[in-house]
């Protein structure tokens, strides 16, 4: 009988609303600049940019309600409120009409970003990995199964210590959830357990030490994080 030479990593997993079962997470993909106003606030033309993707490691996952230390190597930690789609059925080159059938559920998410490192990476034309894929950088609330309805419109908000920072509607996305699934599945074969952060609206900004950040999406449990 064979075994591992070191202890096997713990399987990252998300809570499921109304259930004691959990959703195992395989990979985390994120869409950049998927709201026109956010693209503009970051200095880009939303009418020209096709969707692009970056990734976070699965073990960057943090469940809602956590208290985190302020991340190392940054002086400018930012919130990014996002709808998260959880993939339940895999596939490649997925057809638009069938894309939503691949979604297991939805959650509110916060794509925590070391903005100063991202700006430096952009200026030097280097990858964003250390700006986006650091420890505890993917805060996600409980998943709501898609059997209760797909979340394609409705308010998305971000509040820091109760002050409204981001306020938009999911229907403002440049690329819809089906569009994102279709496009991403051309690059890689999606697998059950994959999460897709679908982009953030305008209003991204800093979270300071001692502050609590809440991402709210109509119909979903919030994603809450406190920075110690």
N, C-alpha and C positions, 0 to 999 in steps of 0.2 A: 504493500500500500504506500502510495506517495503522498507527500504533504507539502506545505509551503515552508520555505527556509526562514521566513520571518512571519509574524502574525499578519493575517490577511486584513486589509483595510476595512474599516466599517463602511457598510453600504449607506450612502447618503439617501435620505428619504424625506418626503413631505407629508404633513398631516392632511387628512381628507375630512372636509367638513361633515359633521354628523356621523362619523364612523371611527372605530378604533383601528381600522386598517390604515396603512400608509402607502404612499406612492414611491417606488424606488426610482432614484434619479440616475441616469446614465451619463448624459452630457448636457451642457448648457450653452445654447447659442443666443446671440443678441443681435438685433437689427439696429443699425446706426441711422440717425437722421430720418425718422419716419413720420415726423410731423413738420409741416411747412414752417411754422413759426420758430420751432426749435432749430431747424436747419439754418434759418436766417440769423437767429441769435448767435449761432456758432460760425457765421460768416460764409454760408454756402447757399447756392441757388437750388431750391427744392425741385424746380422744374427740369433740372438737368441730371441730377444724381440718381442713378439706379440704386436699388437696395444693395447694401453690403453688410457683411456679417463679421463679428468677432466672437470669441469664446471665453467662457470662464470655466475653471475646473469644477467638476461636480461637488467636490468637497469644500467649495467656497459657499455652499448653501447654508443659510441661517434661517431658522424658523422664526416666525413672528413672535414678538415679545422679548427677544433677547436684549441683553445689555452687553455692549462690545467696548473693548478698549479702542481709543483713537488709533487709527492705523499708523504704522511706522512709515517713515520716508515721505511724509506729505505734510504740508501746512494748509491744504485746501481740499478737504473732503467734501464732495458734493452728493446730493440726492438726485435720483432720476426715477420718477414714478413711471411704472410700466405695467401693462397687461401681460401676463405670462400664460402661454398655451402649453399644456402638457400632452405629449404624443403618446397615444396608446396603441397605435397600429403603424408599423413601419412601412417604408416604401421609397422608391426612387422614381424620378420623372413623374411625379404625381399629377393627375389631371385636376384642373380647377374645380370641376363639378363634384369631384370626389374628395377634395382636400379636407373638408370639415369632418368627414368620417374618420380621419386619422387622429382627431383631437379627443383625448380622454377627459380633459377638464381644463378649468381656468383658475387663475389666482392673481391676486395683487402682488406686485413685486417692486423692489427698489434696487436698481443697478448702481450700487455705491461706486464712486469714481474718485481716484486721486487726480483731481483736475490739473494740478501743476505738473504732475508727471506726464499726463496726456498732452498738455500744451508743449512740453519739452520734446516729447516723442514726435509730435506733428512737425515741429520746427526742424528737427533733425531727420525727418522721414524714416523714423524707426517704428517698430511694432508697438502696439498699445498694451501689450500683455501685463506689464507691471502697473499700469494705470487702471486696468479693468479687472484683471484676473487674480487679485491678491486674496489673502485669507479673509473669510467672512464678508465677501463683497456682494453676495447675492441673497438679499433678504426677501423671503417669500411667505405669504400668508397661506392659510389652508386652501386646498383645492376644492372647487365645486365641480362635480361631474357634469360633463356635457349633456348627459341624459336629462338634466334639468333645464336645458336650453343653452344655446351658444351665446357668448358674450361678445357682440359685435358693435354695440353702441352703448351709450350711457356715460355718465360723468366719470372722469378720472381726476383725482385731486391729490395734492401733497401738502401737508401741514407740518411746520416745525414749531414746536412749543405752542401749538394752537394757531399760529399765524399762517394764512393761506399763501403758498408759494407757487403751486402749479394748479391750473384749473382749466380743463378742456373736455372734449368729448371723444370717445374712442372712434367715432365716425370721422374724425378729423385726420385719421391716419392716411398717409399717401398710399401706402401698400396695405391692403386688408389682410386679415389672418389667412384666408385662403391663398392670396397672392404670395404671402411670405412663405407658406408651406410649399407651394409650387416652385418658387424660385430657389429656395434652399435645397429642395430635393433634387435639383439639377446638379448641384455641386457634390452632395453627399447622400448616402442612403440613410434616411431617417430611421430611427429605431425606437421601439417602445421604451419609455423612460426618459427620452430627450425632453428638455424644456426649451422653449423659445421665448425670450424677452422681446416684445414687439415694438420697442421704441418709446421715447419719452417726449411729452409736449414741452412747450416753452416754459421758462421759469425755473430752470435748474439753478441751484445755489448751494451755499455752504451749510454744513451741519457742524456746529462747534461742540466742544467738550461740555457735557452736562445737558445737552439738548435731546429731545425726543422727536423723532420723525415718523409720521404716519402717512401711509399711502392708502387712499380709499378709492374703490371702484364700485359703482352701483351693482348690487347683487352679489358681492363677494365679501369675504372676511377681510379686514384690513391687514396690511403688512406694517408692523410696528417695530422700531428699533430705537434704543437709547444708547448714546455714546457716553461712556463713563467719564 
